[in-house]
Amino acid sequence: MLKKRREAAEKVAESLFAAEDAIDVALARAAEFNAVMVTARTHAKLSALDGQEAFDSSAEAFAALARARRGIVETHKQLSETKIQI
């Protein structure tokens, strides 16, 4: 019974770490994308008005990823408490 619990915990932990990594990579890419949009606009000497809607949408996506990260971190904390109980 203990062996099965340990195996289950290891599977969950492995999957959790993969999800955390994926969210961090997505956050980094989204931040990079936002920076590139701003830099490209400046380099092309376009008005700040140009592309603002696209930037707003991208910023919203970044914020959603940040919320997802907060959620997965909270899940990690909760699972840490569960691990102690098991």
N, C-alpha and C positions, 0 to 999 in steps of 0.2 A: 504494500500500500504506500509506504513512504517513497519507494523508488518511483512509482507512478506519479506521485505528487511532485517530486523533484523534476521528473521529466516534463511534466506539464508546465511547471514554473519556468524551466529553461526555455521551452518553446515560446511561452508568452514573453519572456524577457528578450529573446532574440527578435521577435516580431516588433516589440516595443522599440528597441534600439534602431531597427531598420526604419520604422515610421518616424522616429525623432530625426534620424539622419536625412531622410527624404524631405522632411519639412524644412530643416536647416538649409539644405541645398536649394530648395525652391525659394526660400527667403533670400538667400544670397543672389540667386539669378534674378529675382524680381528687383532687388535693390540695384543690381548692376544695370538692368534694363532701364529703370527710372533714371539713373545717372547718365546713361548713354543718350536717352531722349533729350535730357536737358543740355548736355554737351553738344549734341548734334544740332539742336536748334540754335544754340549760341554760335557754333562754328559756321552754320549756314546763314547767319545774320538774319534770322527770322524774328518776327515780333513775338513777344511773350504770349500773345493771344493765339498764335498758331500752334495747334496741337494741344491746347489746354484741356480739351475734353478727353483726349486720349490719355493725357497725363493723369487726369482725375480718375479715370477708370483703372489705370494701372496702379495708382496709389491705393484705391479701394481694394484691389486684388492683394496688394502687399499687406494691407491692414487685415484682410481675411486670413492670410497666411500667419500673421502674428497672433491672431486669435486662435488659430489651429495649434500653433506652437504652445500657447498658454494652456490649451485643453490637453494636449499630449503630456505636458509637464505635470499638470494636475493629476492626470491618470497615473503617471509614473509614481508620484507621491502616494496616491491611494494604494497602488499595487505594492509599494514598499511596506506599507502598514499591513497589508494582507499577508505578505511574505512572513512577517513576524508572527502573525496569528497561526499560520500553517505550521 
